[in-house]
């Protein structure tokens, strides 16, 4: 089956194979419905992904099977699928898919891609992020309402840093907040800016928010995951269908709407209608670029006045400059004894 998809460079022919294959067994949603969903949101989703190297999270056996990430352009990609070179923490490089038009999204969806995970960079400079991203992750005993409360304080701190935050649901229990920045800082600097912002939030509401990397220290609080700002770490894009039984979507929102929404309402079958009625809440996102200067000043202040410097990187990363030991506190105490 061939789908004709309009785009900036004309109409593309996108092959749809096994359209009746069931992707979401609980709801009976087929691959064809998934592709049709992505065509319905193709305009705003292309805007969110444009010129970003993007990892594809593929579910070849549906959401009940084991997914896998594809960080390189799959073999057999059409010649109109754009690519760009990214560098991993190991120093190795790869050619990654770059989304430039709705047809690329539909092509990837036909490969059983549900989640699209873009890097926070553009292809013209893949070493300097143009988005500062914070993942608000509710820990056991907390939920979406707690993430919303923490996001309100995060918005205040971002404003003080001269940044404009744009919230979206994660598609699960959490929230993501993206802040556009000028691409003038590298991944280490942007991650430090995120750490400083997150620490400032936690000092204001220590009973509700935490930056503790080790789960045993987080308690019933919302974790502000600073490591989602590390190189090669990605967050599902706005409009991505998550690989969950109810086909929930990572839905972009306005701050005014945030307090009154139920994230379960945003699904593959409801979101196209919501978009048609209300438009894209993040349409003007690229018009509000800030910088990391104030937040990096906070980081330096934390380091000099509070003795708070680097935080642990994910375990697969090489040892980074100034990083503390990657040993969970309970094990470190036993070793000391």
C-alpha positions in Angstrom: 0.0 0.0 0.0 1.4 3.4 -1.0 0.6 6.6 0.9 1.1 10.0 -0.8 2.4 12.5 1.7 2.8 16.2 0.9 5.8 18.1 2.1 8.1 21.1 1.4 9.8 19.3 -1.4 6.7 17.9 -3.0 4.7 14.7 -2.6 6.5 11.6 -1.3 5.4 8.0 -1.8 5.5 6.2 1.5 5.1 2.4 1.6 2.8 1.0 4.3 3.3 -2.7 4.9 1.1 -5.0 7.0 -1.4 -2.2 7.7 -3.6 -4.6 9.7 -0.9 -5.6 12.1 -2.1 -4.9 15.7 0.2 -2.6 17.6 -1.9 -1.9 20.7 -3.7 -5.2 21.5 -5.7 -3.8 24.4 -7.4 -1.3 22.1 -7.1 -3.1 18.8 -5.1 -0.3 17.3 -3.3 -1.3 14.0 -0.2 -0.1 12.4 -2.3 1.7 9.8 -4.0 3.7 12.6 -0.6 4.6 14.0 0.6 5.9 10.7 -2.6 7.8 10.1 -2.2 9.4 13.5 1.3 10.6 12.6 0.0 12.0 9.4 -2.7 13.9 11.3 -0.2 15.5 13.6 2.6 15.7 11.0 2.7 19.5 10.7 3.3 20.4 14.4 5.4 17.3 14.9 7.7 18.2 12.1 8.1 21.6 13.6 9.1 20.0 16.9 11.6 17.7 15.3 12.8 19.7 12.4 16.5 19.2 11.6 17.1 17.3 14.8 19.0 13.9 14.8 16.3 11.6 16.1 16.4 8.1 17.7 13.6 5.8 16.7 12.1 3.6 19.4 10.6 0.6 17.5 8.1 -1.9 18.6 8.2 -4.7 15.9 6.1 -7.0 18.0 3.6 -4.3 19.2 3.6 -2.8 22.7 3.5 -6.2 24.4 6.9 -7.0 22.9 10.4 -5.8 23.6 11.2 -2.4 22.0 14.6 -1.3 20.8 16.3 2.0 20.0 17.7 2.7 16.5 20.3 5.5 16.6 21.5 5.1 13.1 19.7 5.4 9.8 18.1 2.0 9.0 19.3 0.3 5.9 17.0 0.8 2.9 15.9 4.2 3.9 14.5 6.3 0.9 17.1 8.7 -0.6 14.9 11.7 0.6 15.4 10.8 4.3 17.9 13.3 5.5 20.6 12.5 8.0 23.2 14.2 10.2 26.3 13.1 12.1 26.2 12.8 15.9 29.0 12.0 18.3 28.3 9.7 21.3 30.0 10.0 24.7 32.5 7.3 23.7 33.7 9.5 20.8 32.2 7.2 18.1 30.0 8.9 15.5 26.9 7.8 13.6 24.6 9.0 10.9 21.2 9.6 12.5 17.8 10.2 11.0 17.0 13.9 10.7 13.3 14.8 10.5 12.5 17.4 7.9 9.0 16.6 6.7 5.9 14.6 7.6 6.8 11.8 5.1 9.9 11.0 7.2 7.7 10.5 10.3 5.3 8.3 8.3 8.2 6.2 6.9 9.5 5.7 10.4 6.1 4.8 11.7 5.9 2.1 9.1 9.0 0.7 10.7 7.0 0.3 13.8 8.4 3.4 15.4 6.2 4.8 18.2 8.4 7.1 20.2 10.5 9.7 18.4 13.5 10.8 20.6 15.2 13.9 19.2 18.5 15.2 20.4 18.3 18.8 21.8 20.5 20.0 18.9 20.1 20.9 15.2 22.0 19.2 12.4 24.0 22.4 11.7 25.7 22.1 15.1 25.3 18.8 16.9 27.6 19.7 19.8 25.7 22.7 21.1 22.1 22.2 22.3 19.4 24.7 21.4 17.0 23.3 24.0 17.4 23.0 27.8 15.2 20.1 28.9 14.1 19.0 32.3 12.3 15.7 33.0 10.0 15.8 36.1 9.7 12.2 37.2 7.3 11.3 40.0 8.7 8.8 42.3 6.7 6.0 44.1 4.1 7.6 46.3 3.7 10.6 44.0 1.9 11.3 40.7 1.0 13.7 38.0 -0.5 16.3 40.3 2.8 16.4 42.2 4.7 16.9 39.0 2.4 19.8 38.1 3.0 21.5 41.5 6.8 21.2 41.0 6.5 22.4 37.4 4.9 25.6 38.7 8.0 26.4 40.8 10.2 25.4 37.9 8.5 27.9 35.7 9.2 30.6 38.3 12.9 29.7 38.4 13.2 29.5 34.6 11.7 33.0 34.4 14.3 34.3 36.9 17.0 32.7 34.6 15.6 34.5 31.6 14.2 31.4 30.1 10.8 30.5 28.8 9.5 27.0 29.6 7.2 25.0 27.5 5.5 22.0 29.3 4.2 18.8 27.9 3.0 15.5 29.3 5.4 12.6 29.2 2.7 10.2 28.1 3.0 8.6 31.5 2.8 10.1 35.0 5.4 12.8 34.5 6.0 16.1 32.8 8.7 17.5 30.5 9.6 21.1 30.3 11.7 22.4 27.3 13.3 25.9 27.2 14.7 27.1 23.9 18.3 28.5 24.1 20.8 30.0 21.7 23.2 27.2 20.6 26.2 28.8 22.3 27.0 26.3 25.1 28.2 22.7 25.0 26.5 19.7 26.6 28.5 19.9 29.8 27.5 23.6 30.3 23.9 23.0 29.4 23.7 20.1 31.9 25.2 22.3 34.6 22.6 24.9 33.9 19.9 22.3 34.3 21.5 21.1 37.6 21.6 24.7 38.9 18.0 25.3 38.0 16.8 22.0 39.5 18.7 22.7 42.7 17.1 26.1 43.0 13.7 24.5 42.7 14.5 21.9 45.3 15.7 24.5 47.8 12.3 26.2 47.5 10.2 23.0 47.9 12.5 20.4 49.5 9.6 18.3 50.6 8.3 17.9 47.1 11.3 17.9 44.7 14.7 16.3 44.6 17.8 16.1 42.5 19.2 13.0 44.3 20.5 10.7 41.6 20.3 7.6 43.8 16.8 6.2 44.2 17.3 5.3 47.8 17.6 9.0 48.7 14.6 10.4 46.7 11.7 9.5 48.9 8.2 10.4 47.9 9.2 13.4 45.8 9.4 14.4 42.2 12.9 13.8 40.7 14.2 16.5 38.4 16.3 14.4 36.1 19.3 16.5 35.2 20.9 13.7 33.3 18.4 13.9 30.5 20.5 16.9 29.5 23.7 14.8 29.0 25.0 14.1 25.5 23.1 11.2 23.8 20.3 11.3 26.3 16.9 12.0 24.7 13.3 12.6 25.7 10.3 11.6 23.7 9.1 14.5 21.4 5.8 16.3 21.6 3.1 14.3 19.8 5.0 11.0 20.2 2.8 8.0 20.9 4.2 6.1 23.9 4.6 2.4 23.9 2.0 1.9 26.7 -1.2 -0.2 26.6 -3.5 2.8 26.3 -1.6 4.5 23.5 -1.1 7.8 25.4 0.6 10.7 23.7 3.3 13.1 24.9 1.0 16.2 24.6 2.2 19.8 24.4 0.3 22.1 26.7 0.1 25.7 27.8 0.9 26.6 31.4 -2.7 27.8 31.9 -4.1 24.4 30.9 -1.6 22.3 32.9 -3.4 22.2 36.2 -6.7 21.0 34.8 -5.6 18.2 32.5 -5.7 14.4 32.9 -2.7 13.0 30.9 -4.7 9.8 30.2 -7.1 11.9 28.0 -4.4 12.4 25.4 -4.3 9.3 23.3 -3.7 8.3 19.7 -7.4 8.5 19.1 -8.2 11.8 20.8 -5.2 14.0 20.1 -5.9 14.7 16.3 -9.3 16.1 17.3 -7.8 18.2 20.0 -5.2 19.6 17.6 -7.9 20.4 15.0 -9.9 22.3 17.6 -7.2 24.1 19.5 -4.1 24.2 17.4 -0.5 23.6 18.4 0.2 25.1 21.9 3.9 25.1 21.1 3.7 26.8 17.7 5.6 29.9 18.9 8.3 28.0 20.9 11.2 28.8 18.6 10.5 32.6 19.0 11.5 32.6 22.7 15.2 31.8 22.9 17.1 32.5 26.1 20.6 31.8 27.3 22.4 29.8 30.0 24.3 32.7 31.5 22.3 33.3 34.6 21.9 29.5 35.4 25.6 29.0 35.0 26.2 31.8 37.4 24.0 30.0 39.9 26.0 26.8 39.3 29.3 28.7 40.0 27.7 30.2 43.2 26.6 26.7 44.4 30.1 25.5 43.8 31.9 28.3 45.6 29.5 29.0 48.4 27.8 25.6 49.1 30.4 23.2 47.9 28.0 21.8 45.3 29.6 20.9 42.1 29.1 18.1 39.6 26.6 15.3 39.9 27.0 11.7 38.8 26.6 10.9 35.1 24.7 7.8 33.9 26.7 4.5 34.4 27.5 3.9 30.8 29.3 7.3 30.4 33.1 7.7 30.7 34.3 9.3 33.9 33.7 13.1 33.5 35.8 16.0 34.9 34.9 16.9 38.5 32.3 14.0 38.7 31.8 12.4 42.2 32.1 8.7 42.7 29.3 6.6 41.0 28.6 4.6 44.1 25.2 4.6 45.8 25.4 6.1 49.3 24.5 2.9 51.2 27.2 0.9 49.5 29.7 3.7 50.0 29.0 3.7 53.8 29.5 -0.1 54.0 32.8 0.2 52.1 34.0 3.0 54.5 33.1 0.9 57.5 
